[in-house]
Amino acid sequence: MEVHFNPDLQAKLTQRATQQGRNPDEVVQDVVARYFEEEDRFVEAVKRGEAALERGEFLTHEQMGERLWRFLQP
């Protein structure tokens, strides 16, 4: 597979890879792998949230506001 980047992005990629002492291909593979891992975590979190909602486990807008207010207090 080949991926083509615009010149600015290519320069950033090359610079970052050089700073890390790595090959740009390795950096791209790591970035894409992390993207898919994060995407999987997000989808799973949404599914857990939907399941909780179906079980009736949720906070009202007011309850969430109260929790946030308490959290932000020193």
C-alpha positions in Angstrom: 0.0 0.0 0.0 1.2 3.5 -0.7 0.1 6.6 1.0 0.9 10.1 -0.4 1.1 13.1 1.9 1.1 16.8 0.9 4.6 18.3 1.2 4.0 20.0 4.5 2.7 16.8 6.2 5.5 14.8 4.6 8.1 17.3 6.0 6.6 17.0 9.5 6.6 13.3 9.3 10.2 13.1 8.1 11.2 15.6 10.8 9.5 13.7 13.6 10.8 10.4 12.4 14.3 11.8 12.3 13.9 13.2 15.8 12.9 9.8 17.1 15.6 8.0 15.1 13.0 6.1 13.3 11.9 5.4 9.7 8.9 7.4 8.6 7.1 4.2 7.6 7.4 3.0 11.2 6.0 6.2 12.5 3.0 6.0 10.2 2.3 2.4 11.1 2.4 3.2 14.8 0.1 6.2 14.3 -2.4 4.2 12.4 -2.3 1.3 14.9 -2.9 3.7 17.8 -5.8 5.3 15.8 -7.5 2.0 15.4 -6.9 1.0 19.1 -8.5 4.3 20.2 -11.4 3.9 17.8 -12.0 0.4 19.2 -12.0 1.8 22.8 -14.4 4.6 21.8 -16.8 2.2 20.1 -16.7 -0.1 23.2 -17.3 2.8 25.5 -20.3 3.9 23.5 -21.7 0.4 23.6 -21.3 0.3 27.4 -23.0 3.6 27.7 -25.9 2.5 25.5 -26.3 -0.7 27.5 -26.3 1.3 30.8 -29.0 3.6 29.3 -31.1 0.6 28.4 -30.8 -0.6 32.0 -32.0 2.8 33.2 -28.5 3.7 34.6 -28.0 7.3 33.7 -27.8 10.8 35.3 -30.2 13.6 34.6 -28.8 16.9 33.3 -29.2 18.4 36.8 -27.3 15.4 38.4 -24.5 15.8 36.0 -24.3 19.5 36.7 -24.1 18.9 40.4 -21.3 16.3 40.0 -19.4 18.6 37.7 -19.8 21.5 40.2 -18.5 19.3 43.1 -15.6 18.1 41.0 -14.5 21.6 40.2 -14.6 22.8 43.8 -11.2 23.2 45.5 
